[in-house]
């Protein structure tokens, strides 16, 4: 599968097959891609906590609210992405430029994780609606939690959907070849 095929295939999975666990080899492949994802100054200002079993169910419960993320407890694996301190060079750059490189790096990390999940035949969904305090307590974490990613085999209700995206002309300004 080339990258364009991954991008065209990948979608937010909102129904998981609860009878199929994620094989350790597939999870390892996803975690390895996460390990090599680019980050500012190669600082990797994040930590991944892998949640399965009852811990995954408890974290999933902390992502639900107002009718959002009702499917999360079907996923056999949840990845909690928390931040760790910058390396000194990235911290200096962030301060001088007023840019939160951790958020950018975590976005790149999430993209790498979900792309590799697609390659592995798994569904994924990036969850930003979270109860951070509950998840920190469940996972024994002290630092800020940015995202939770669900992983698992798509269920029968999660068939491919057409992508609704803006036209390229709405997203791109080409200043020409001078």
N, C-alpha and C positions, 0 to 999 in steps of 0.2 A: 504494500500500500504506500503510495507516495504522499507527500504532505497535502497536496490539493485534495486527494481522495479522503484523507483523514479529516480535513476541514469540512468537506462536503458531507461526510458520514456522521461525524460527531454531533450529538445533540444532548440537551439536558434530559437525562433519564428520570422519569417520574413514576416508574413502576418497575419493581425488581422481582425476580424469581427467588422467593425466599427458600426454596428447596435446594438451591445450588450455591454452595460456598465458593468463595474465590480461592483458587489454588495458590499455594505459597509461591510457586514459580512465577505466576503472573503478578502477584503483589510485589515480589522481589524485582521484577523487570520494571514496574512502575516506580518503585523506590530508587532504583538505580538511575533512571532517567531524571528523577527529582534531584538526585545527588549531583548530577552533572549539568543541571540547568544553569544558565548564566545569571550572574548577579553583580551589582556594583562592586568593583574592586575585588571580585570573587569572594566577597564577605559572607554570603549565604546567611542573611540575618533572620533566619527562621528555624523552627524546629517542627518536625512532624511527629504526631502521636497517633499510632495505629490503634483503632478501637474495634474490637470484635465481641461477639457474644453479648452478655448482659451490659457490658460497658458501652458497646455500640448502641444498644437500645436506650440506655440512659442519656447518652449524648444526643441521639435522635430526638428524644423527648424535649431536650433543651433547644432544639432548632424549630420547634413548632409554635405557632401562635397565629391568631386571627385567620385561621384556615390555610396558613402557609406551611409548606413542607410536610404535608400529611403522609407522604410516601417514605419519608426518611427512615422510619423504623423497619422498612422492608429490606434495606440494604445491609448485606452481611458485614461490610467494612465501611468505617467512617475514618477519614483522615482529618485530624485537627491540626490546623496550621497556626502556630503561635510565633511571636517575634522574639528574637534574641538581640542583644546589643550589636550595633554596627561595629565593623572593624574601624580602626582609627582613621584611615584615609577616607572611607565612605562617610563617617561621622563628620569629618571636617568639610567634605564636599557638600553634604546635606545642610550644614550650618551656613556655609558661605553662599550657597545658591538658593536656600530656602525650599529645597525639594525633599520630599519624604521618599528616599530611595527604597526603604523597606517595603512600602506599599507597592512600588513598581516591581521590585524583585519577587514579592509574593504573588503578584499577578502573573508574572512570567512563569513562576513555579507551578501555579495552578493550570496554566495553559499546557505546560509540558506533561503534567500528571494526567490531565484529561485526554490529551492526544495519545499518550501511550496506553491509557485504558482502552481507547478505541482500537488501537492496533492489537491489543490482547483480547478483543472481542467482548469487552466489558462496557457497561454503561456507567456514566458518572454524572454528578450534578454538583455545581459549586453553590454552597449555601452561605449567604451573608446575613440572613435573618437568624440570629443566634442569641441565646441568653449566656453571655460571656461569663458571668459569675458562676452560674451552675456548671458550665463546661469546665472552667478552671478547677472547680472543686472535684468534679468527677474524675478528671485526669491528673489531679495533683500538680497543677501548673500555677506559677506565679505571674507569668508574663501575659501581655495582651494577646488575645486570640483574634485573628483576622478572618479566617474562613474555616468552614468544614466542607469536605468533599465526600460525597457518598460514592461507593463503588460496588458493583455487583453485576450479575447477568440481567439484562433487561427482561421484564416480564411480558406476558402476552399482550398487555394493554399498552405497551410502549413500542408501537410500530413507527417506522420512519415518518417524519413530518416534513412538509415542504418548508424550506427556510424563507422567512420573511425578513428581508434586509433592504436597506436603502440602496438606491442606485449608486453606482460608482461616481457619477457626476455630482452627487450630493456629498460625497466623502472626500473627494480628491480635487485639489487645485493644482494644475500643472502649469508652472510658470514658463515653460518652454525650454527649448534648446538654443540658447544664445550663442 
